[in-house]
Amino acid sequence: MTETVLLVGGGGREHAIARAVADDCALYACASVRNPGIRRLAEGFETIDETDAAAVADYATAVGADLAVIGPESALEAGVADALDDAGVYAFGPRAEEARLETDKAYQREFMEEHAIPGCPDYAVFDDMTAACEYIDEYGGDLAVKPAGLTGGKGVKVIGDQVTAEEAKAYLRDSDYDRVVLEERLVGEEFTIQAFVANGDVRTTPAVQDHKRAYEGDEGPNTGGMGSYSDTGLSLPFMREGDYEAAVDVLEAVVDALPDYKGVLYGQFMLTDEGPKVVEFNARFGDPEAMNTLPVLDTPFVDVLAAARDGEPLPELAFSGEATVCKYAVPDGYPTDPDAGAEIAVDEESAGDALLYYASVDERDGRLYTTTSRAFAVVGRGDSIAAAEAQAEDALAAAGDRVRIRHDIGKEGLLDRRVEHMDRIRD
């Protein structure tokens, strides 16, 4: 029987999901913007706000969906998985209460402490910004300042790296945040592991390193991610034996504490001199990390979804053994003053053997326009990171004008600096 799958969301992450399932199911999609890549792969595409849980559930039942995959965290926070489950459509994504693991950073840390989840940094939670500023003065070290709610990857300020203590306090005083988390600054190299979770099973995927900073050389403000890379195996060049397994132990401990969790569990880790520490958890695929993971997944993703729904053991995952490099094209001025509404032209043919994923673009009357977020990404694959990077770089001829790219992602010099940085920290 052919499964009918509803995809919720219209970004690069969702385009990667669509491409991973489209050949094995009848695919329908809904999102607030019309992603041209998803629209071409789907048998039906409806313009619906991803946070309108009732409308998403109505569309799912109207198209006879057997399964649904929820892309954006905003939809999970809005209870879209709850509404789909209640409508009899199995949602591969956690219900809103379990999605708090991502959507409420204060809950996330309190959950880790309560269940003795490894890798939790020292932290404190404040709903009084004056008290939070006093804590910064008294702490005696550098801190990460995190709004408790969702900020699209752009709300965190790290003292000693991005801002001074005085700038962090001014940031808090000028904000309208209800709660903030202040936690010890973790020093090391960040990496991500994404896991498919259902029925108590945890199936992990290769580690990925994202690049949050806007400009080459890791300069500038944080973004939702300018690009990322993965290696031919499960680990990354700066990781040593046992690092990957230690991070997986953390994910498995989370699922032990949340046995009904279903969907993707994304662990963002900082590899420190003491091993992996948890930067945060996300309750969905990463963007861009989905674009590194799904193209090299040989196990049909639809088989994972069907096993999750049917209460069966999740299949063991097989991967192609290719490295990947993803590079984003973003609007001029992104992230502080993006040139939204600019018409862009994308020459898909010039991408060659690389994969091109549309992200936050709006298609109107056959033309593409930027929004305030990332426009599209290219993903190269190869038998080494260098080969994958070269393929991605060649594909950037598709970028055209009015967009900007971090060309250094995946290049040898940047990788070497990561390895040297980690060696200095550990030695």
N, C-alpha and C positions, 0 to 999 in steps of 0.2 A: 504493500500500500504506500502510495506517495504521501508524504507528510505535507501539510500546509502550514507554513511558518510565517508568523508576523514579526517583522523587525520594527522596533521603536527607536527612532532617532535618525538624524540626517547628516552626521559628521564623517570624518575620515575613519574613525573606529567602526562606525556602522557600515561604511562602504566595504571595509575589510570583512566584516561579518557577512554581508550580502554576497560577496564574491566567494566566501568559504562555503556557503550553503546553497547557492542558486542552482547548481547543477543537480542537486540531490533532492529537491523539494519544489513545491509550488510556493513561491515567495511573494508576500505582500509587505508593504512598508507604509509607515506614517511618520511624519515629522513636520516641524514648523516651517522648514525651508525645503525647497525642491532640489535635492542632490541629484545631479544628472547621472552620475554613475550608478546610484541605487535605482533610480527610476528606470534605467535601461534593463536592469537585471530583474526587476520585479514585475509580476503580472498585474499588479495594481498598486498605485501610490496615492495616498490621501494626505492632504495638508491638514494636520491636526497638531495642536500644541502638545508637546511630549508630556507636559505635566497635567493635562486634562484626562484624569484617570477614567472617568465615565465614558468619554468620547473614544478613547483608545479601546476600552473593553467592548463598546458597541461595534466598533469597526472590526475587531477580532471575531466577534460572533457573526457579523454580517458576511465575512469572507470565509467562514468555516474553519478558522485556524485551529490546528491541533496543538501547536506550540507557539511560544513567543519568546523572543530574545530582547531584553531591554538594554539599550546602549548607555544613555546618559544618567548620571547620578541624580540630576534634578527629577527625573521621572521616578526613580526609586524612592526618593524622599517624599514625593507626592502620592505614593501608594499605588502606582500603576501595577506593580506585581500583585498587590492585594486584590485590586479590582479584576485583573485577569483571572487569577486563581478562583475568585468568587464566582466568576462567570463561566467557569469550567474550562478555561484555556490555561494549560500549564505554562507558567512563566519561568524561564530560566533566568532568575534574578531574585534576590532576597526581598521579602516583605519589608515594609517601611521600618518596623521595629528592629529587625536585624540589620537593615541598611544603615542604622544609626552608627554602626561601626565606622562608616565613612562620614556620614552627614553631621555627626556631632563629635567633635574631637575631644571634648571633655569626657563624654561617655566612653569614647574609645580608650582613653588612658585609665579611667576608673574600671572599665571592663578588664583591661589587662592586669591591673593590680588585684582585682577581686579574684580572678581565675589563675593568678600566678603565671601569666603568659610570659615566656622569656623575652628579653630584649627591650623591656620598658625603661625609658630614661626617667630621671628625676623630673617631677613636674608639679605645678600648682595651678589651680583653677580660680579665676576671679570674675565676679560680676560687678565689681567696683573698680573703675579704671584708676582712681586715685590710689587705692590699695595695690593695684598691679604695678603702678609706677614706683611705689615705695619698695615693693619686692625687688624690682630691678636694681634699685640703689643698694639694697641690703644683701643681695645674692652673692656678690663677690666674684662673679664669673660671667661669661657670655651666655646669653639665652636666645632661644627661638621664641618669637612672639607669634601665636597662632590664633586667629579668630576661631571660635568653636564651630561655626557653621560653614557652609560651602562658599568658596570664593573663587572657584574656577582656576585654582592653582596659582593665584596671584596675591593672596592675602598675607602670606607668611613673611615676616621680617626677621632676619638673623643678625643679632648684635655681634660685632666683631668681624662681620663679613659684608653684609649689605648696608647696615646702618650703625651709627653710634648709639650708645645708651640714651643720650639726650634725644636723638632723632626717633628712637623707638618710643620713648615716653610721649613725645609730641604726636606721634602716630596714634597712640592710644587715646590721648586727650581729645584729638580731633575726630575720632571715629564715633560711630553710633552702634558699636558692637554691644550685645547684651552680655556676652561672656567671652573670655579669652583664656587660652592655656599658655602658660610660660613654662618652658622646659629647657633642660640643659642643652647647650649647643653640642651636637654630635659632629665629630671631626673624622673624616675618612672619605671613602668613595661610595656614592649611592648606586644602588642597583635595584631592579624590580624582578620579582617572580610572580607570575600569574598562575592560578590553579583553577581547574574545573572542579566544582564541588556539588555533590548531591548524594542523598541516601547514606551519608556518613563517609563517602569515598572522597579522596583528595588526589587529583591527577595534576601534576605540576608540569610546567613548560620551561623552555630555556630562559635563563636570566637575560635581562635587557638593561642597558644603561641609557637613560633619557638625558637630555640636555635642556635644562630649564632656562638658562640665561639667554637673553635676546641676541647678543652679539658674539662674534668670534672671539676665541680665547676666554670664554666663560665670563664675559663682561656684560654689564647692563642689568636691567630689571628682570625679575622672574616672569616667565610666560607659562602657558599651558604645555609647553614642550616644543622645541624647535627641531627635534629629530632624535634619533636613537639608533642603537646597533645591538646585534647579538652575534655570538660566535658559532662555530660549527658544532659545538657540544652544548652541554647544559650550563657551563660556567662562562666566565669572562676573563680576559687576560690578567687583570689585577687581582683576581681571586685565587686563593690557595685551596689545597685539598681540604675538604670538610666545611668550607664556607657555605657552599650551596646547600648541603645537607642540614647545616645548622639553621638556615633560613626556612627550609621546608619544615623542620621541627616546629618552628613558630606557627606556621600556617596550620599544621595538623593540631596543635594545641588549641588554636582558635576554634576549629571545627569540632574538637572534642567538647568544648564549652558551649557550642551552638550546633547541636546535632541535627537540627532541622534546616540549617542554612543550605541554600541552593543558589547556583549561579557561579559567577566568577569571583574569586577572592584574590585580591591583588595586594601583595605585600611590598611596600617600598622600604628598603633597608639602607642603613648606613653601615658599611663595613669599617669598623673601628679596630683599634689595637686589642680590644677585648672580644672581637667577633662581631657578628651582625646585630645591630640595634634597630628597632622599629621607628622609622620616620613617621609612617602612617599606614593605615589600611584603606583600600578602596573596595567598593562592593560591586565592581564591574570591570570590564576590560580597560586598560589604559589607552590613552590616545596621546602619543603614537604607538605604544607598545603592542597593541592588537595587530598593527600593520607589520611588525616584526615576526609575530608568533604565528598567525593564521596562515600566511603564505607557505610556511615550511611544515605545517601540520599535515602529515599524510593520512592520519585517521580521519575519516569523514566527520565533520563537526555535527552533522545531522544525527549520526549514530550516537554521539555523546548526549545530544538533546533528548533523543528518544529513550535512551537507557535511563536518563534522569527522570523523565516523566513516568516511565513504566516501573520504577522502583527496582531496576536491575543494577548490578554492579557496573560502574562506568568502565568503558573499554580502556585497556592500557594504551597510552599514546605513543604513536610512532612519528618521527620527524625526518625530514629529508637529509639532514646533516649539512645544510647550507648555512653560511653566515648571511646576515642581512644588515643593510644600512638604509635608514629612512631619513629623508631631509624634507623639511617643510618649506613651502613658499608662503609668505605672509604679506599682508598689505603693507605698503609704505607707512612708516610711523608706528607700526605695531611694536609693543603692546600699549604704549602710553597714549598715542594719538593716531589710531589707525585710520587709513584713508578708506572709509566705508562707502559703499555705493559706487566704487570705481568699476567701470567695465574692463574685464580682462579677457584675453584670448589665450586658450590653451591648445597647443598643437599636440594632440595625443599621439600622432604617428611618430613624432620625434623622440618619444620616451623609449623607443626601441624595445629591448628585452626587459627593461625595468617595469615595475607595476606602478600605475598612476592611480592615486586615490583622491577623490574630491572630498573636501572637508566642509568648511563653513563658507559656501558660496550659495548664491541665490540665482536660480535659472528662471529667466523671464523672457518669453517670446523668443526662445532659442539663443539668448545671450546670457553671459555669465557676469555676475557682479560680486564684488567683495562685500563682506560684512565687517564686523569689528574684530573678528577672530581669524584664525589661520585658514588659508584658501585651499591649498591642495598639497599633497605629498607625493614624492617618488620613492620607491623602495627597490634597491638593488639586491640581488642575490648572487652568491658565488661560493667557491670552495675555500675562501678566506675572507676576512673582513676587508682586506685591501681590494680584492676582486669585486666584492659587493659595493664598496665605496666608489670604485671606478665606474661601475655600471650606473649607479645612482647619479654620479656627477655628469656622466654623458647624457643622462635623461633630462637634465635640468635645462636643456634647450627648450623644453616644453613650458618653461616658466614665463617667457614673454616679459612685457613691461609692467610697471606699477606694483611689483612684488619684490620682496627681499628674502635672501636665503643665507643660512649659516653653512658655508662651504667646508668648514673644518671638521664637521662631524664624521667620525669614522676614519679620518686620516691618521697616518702613522705617527706624526708628531704629537697629536693630542692623545692617542692611545699610550704612547711611551710615557708621557707626563703622568697619566693615571697610574701606570705601573710604578714609576719612580716615587710618586706621592705615597702610594700605599706601602712601598718598601720602607720609606723613611718613617712612616707612622709606626710600623710594626717593629722596626729594628732600632 
